[in-house]
Amino acid sequence: MNFPDIDPVAFALGPIQIHWYALAYLTGFVGGWVYAAFLLKRYGGLSPVKAPMLDDLLTWMIVGVILGGRLGYVLFYNSILYLHNPLDVFKLWQGGMSFHGGFVGVLIAIAIWARRNKLSFLTVTDVAAVATPIGLFFGRIANFVNGELYGRVTTAPWGVIFPNGGPLPRHPSQLYEAALEGLVLFIVLYVLARKRDAWSREGLLSGVFLIGYSLARMAVELVREPDAQIGFIAGGLTMGQLLSLPLLLAGIWIVIRWTRLKAS
């Protein structure tokens, strides 16, 4: 099928243009904040993080996501391009955000916020973990609207001919990621977050998020077109797979740690 004719600009107010990409981030932040507050009030009574504290935490996380995501994309995926065009770093509306860079930025923001509020780091990341799939879902939908990060050539009947992807149909890998990193991971974490044990000891939700995201990302990378400026790396791995591997190992370690704490 041909790529749907979607204007990347959602609407304009005079000279000001609001892009779907920006709306996706706004929806992810607001939706995640509302959802996390709901979970804490209904199921998270044992968590030292309380719903009224989320306003301040969200501000820190927004800064971490935007700065980390953009810098991560520049450093991991397009350093040479931005070296020659440094002002393009600030053109966020053109896309170009790295999950792994945003992830590091959020971890730094959470570490600072947790220290200021005298809370355990993993206690706070548990709250962030349950909300993050919402932002991932809308972010991947925005990637599809922008016609970026598409998959490899396919003969599948749902293949899409992207405007910048050549004449052959390709996997809509953005939608695969929206389904796995967004919907599936959201459901898994919601089921866990309803259980008292998930909030009684720190780390379970964070660990499951890391495992779920990493497996989803590494799986979709098998049909996602590698970045042209990077291609495949060692052993045929993509940059996304390589960066996801440490997250997978960290997630497994955190879950094992949580299980041992529960048994003790």
C-alpha positions in Angstrom: 0.0 0.0 0.0 1.1 3.6 -0.5 2.0 5.7 2.4 -1.0 7.7 3.6 -1.0 11.4 2.7 -0.4 12.8 6.2 0.8 16.3 6.7 3.5 16.3 9.5 2.0 19.6 10.6 -1.0 18.9 12.7 -2.2 22.5 12.6 -0.9 26.1 12.3 -1.6 29.2 14.3 -0.4 31.9 11.9 3.3 31.5 11.5 3.4 28.9 14.3 3.3 25.3 13.2 2.4 22.5 15.6 3.8 19.2 14.4 2.4 15.7 15.1 5.8 14.9 16.6 5.5 17.6 19.2 1.9 16.5 20.0 3.1 12.9 20.4 5.6 14.0 23.1 3.0 16.2 24.8 0.5 13.4 24.9 3.0 11.0 26.2 4.1 13.3 29.0 0.6 14.3 30.1 -0.9 10.8 29.6 2.0 9.3 31.6 1.6 11.8 34.4 -2.2 11.2 34.7 -1.8 7.4 34.5 1.0 7.2 37.0 -1.0 9.3 39.5 -3.9 6.9 39.0 -1.8 3.9 39.7 -0.2 5.4 42.8 -3.6 6.4 44.3 -5.3 3.1 43.5 -2.5 0.4 43.9 0.7 2.1 45.0 -0.1 2.8 48.7 3.1 1.1 49.7 5.2 3.3 47.4 7.0 6.3 49.1 6.3 8.2 45.9 2.9 10.0 46.2 0.8 11.4 43.4 1.2 15.1 44.4 5.0 14.6 44.0 4.6 13.8 40.3 4.3 17.4 39.1 7.9 18.2 40.1 9.1 14.8 38.9 7.6 15.3 35.5 9.4 18.6 35.0 12.7 16.9 35.6 11.9 14.0 33.4 10.8 16.2 30.5 14.1 18.0 30.6 15.9 14.7 30.7 14.0 13.2 27.8 14.4 16.1 25.5 18.1 16.9 26.2 19.1 13.2 26.5 17.1 12.1 23.5 18.4 14.8 21.2 22.0 14.5 22.3 21.8 10.7 22.1 20.6 10.9 18.5 23.3 13.4 17.6 26.1 11.3 19.2 24.9 7.8 18.4 23.4 8.2 14.9 24.3 11.4 13.1 27.4 13.0 14.7 29.1 13.9 11.4 26.0 15.5 9.9 25.5 17.7 13.0 29.2 18.5 13.2 28.8 20.2 9.8 25.4 21.7 10.6 25.4 22.4 14.4 22.3 24.6 14.4 20.3 21.7 13.1 20.6 20.2 16.6 17.9 22.5 17.8 15.4 21.6 15.0 13.4 19.1 17.1 10.4 19.4 14.9 12.2 17.6 12.1 12.4 14.4 14.3 15.6 12.8 15.4 15.3 11.6 19.0 17.1 8.6 20.5 15.3 6.4 23.0 18.5 5.3 24.6 19.8 8.9 24.8 16.5 10.0 26.3 16.6 7.0 28.7 20.0 8.1 30.0 18.8 11.6 30.3 15.8 10.5 32.4 17.9 8.3 34.6 20.2 11.3 35.4 17.1 13.5 36.1 15.5 10.8 38.3 18.8 10.3 40.2 19.0 14.0 41.0 15.3 14.2 41.9 15.4 11.1 44.1 18.4 12.4 46.0 16.8 15.7 46.6 13.7 14.0 47.9 15.6 11.3 49.9 14.1 8.5 47.9 15.5 5.3 46.5 16.4 5.5 42.9 14.6 2.3 41.9 11.5 3.4 43.8 11.2 6.4 41.5 12.1 4.5 38.3 9.3 2.0 39.1 6.8 4.9 38.8 8.4 6.1 35.5 8.5 2.6 34.1 4.7 2.1 34.2 4.1 5.4 32.4 6.8 5.2 29.7 5.0 2.9 27.3 2.4 5.6 26.7 5.1 7.9 25.4 6.7 5.2 23.4 3.4 4.4 21.7 2.7 7.9 20.6 6.3 8.5 19.7 6.3 5.6 17.3 3.1 6.7 15.8 4.7 10.1 15.2 7.7 8.3 13.5 5.2 6.7 11.1 3.5 10.0 10.4 6.9 11.5 9.6 7.7 8.5 7.3 10.9 7.9 9.2 12.6 4.8 10.8 10.8 2.5 8.3 11.5 -1.2 7.9 13.3 -3.3 5.3 11.8 -4.3 2.0 9.0 -6.9 2.3 6.6 -8.8 0.2 4.0 -8.8 3.0 0.6 -7.5 2.0 0.8 -4.8 4.6 4.1 -3.4 3.3 4.1 0.3 2.9 5.8 2.4 0.1 7.3 5.3 2.1 8.0 8.6 0.4 11.7 8.4 1.2 12.1 4.6 1.2 12.3 4.0 -2.5 9.7 2.3 -4.9 9.4 -1.0 -3.0 7.1 -1.7 0.0 8.7 -1.9 3.4 7.8 -3.1 6.9 5.9 -0.4 8.9 8.4 -1.1 11.7 7.2 2.0 13.5 3.8 0.4 14.0 5.4 -2.8 15.2 7.3 -0.9 17.8 4.2 1.0 18.8 2.4 -2.3 19.4 5.2 -4.0 21.3 6.9 -1.2 23.1 3.7 0.6 23.7 0.5 -1.5 23.9 2.0 -4.9 24.9 4.4 -3.5 27.5 1.7 -1.2 28.9 -0.6 -4.1 29.5 2.1 -6.3 31.1 3.2 -3.5 33.5 -0.5 -2.6 34.3 -1.1 -6.2 35.3 2.0 -6.2 37.6 1.2 -2.7 39.0 -2.1 -4.0 40.3 -0.3 -6.4 42.6 0.7 -5.3 46.1 4.2 -6.9 45.8 5.1 -4.7 42.9 5.1 -1.7 45.1 6.2 -3.3 48.4 9.8 -3.8 47.2 11.6 -1.6 44.6 12.8 -2.7 41.2 10.2 -5.2 39.8 8.4 -2.7 37.5 11.7 -1.2 36.4 13.3 -4.5 35.6 10.3 -5.8 33.7 10.2 -2.6 31.7 13.9 -2.9 30.7 13.4 -6.6 29.7 10.2 -5.9 27.8 11.5 -2.9 25.9 14.8 -4.5 25.0 13.3 -7.7 23.7 10.7 -5.7 21.7 13.3 -3.3 20.2 15.8 -6.1 19.4 13.1 -8.1 17.7 11.8 -5.3 15.5 15.3 -4.3 14.6 15.4 -7.6 12.6 13.0 -6.0 10.1 13.8 -2.3 10.6 16.1 -0.6 8.1 19.4 0.2 9.7 20.4 3.9 9.7 22.0 4.6 6.4 24.9 6.5 7.9 25.7 3.6 10.2 24.5 0.3 8.7 25.2 -2.9 10.5 27.8 -3.1 13.2 29.7 -6.1 14.6 28.1 -9.5 14.0 25.3 -8.0 11.9 23.8 -6.1 14.9 22.2 -2.8 14.5 22.9 0.2 16.7 19.5 -0.2 18.3 20.2 -3.8 19.2 23.7 -3.0 20.5 22.3 -0.3 22.8 19.5 -2.4 24.0 21.6 -5.3 25.1 22.9 -3.6 28.3 19.3 -2.7 29.2 18.3 -6.3 28.8 21.1 -7.5 31.1 20.3 -4.7 33.6 16.6 -5.6 33.6 17.4 -9.3 34.3 19.7 -8.4 37.1 17.1 -6.1 38.7 14.4 -8.7 38.6 16.7 -11.4 40.0 17.6 -8.9 42.8 13.9 -8.2 43.5 13.1 -11.9 43.7 15.9 -12.5 46.2 14.8 -9.6 48.3 11.2 -10.9 48.3 12.4 -14.4 49.4 14.6 -13.1 52.2 
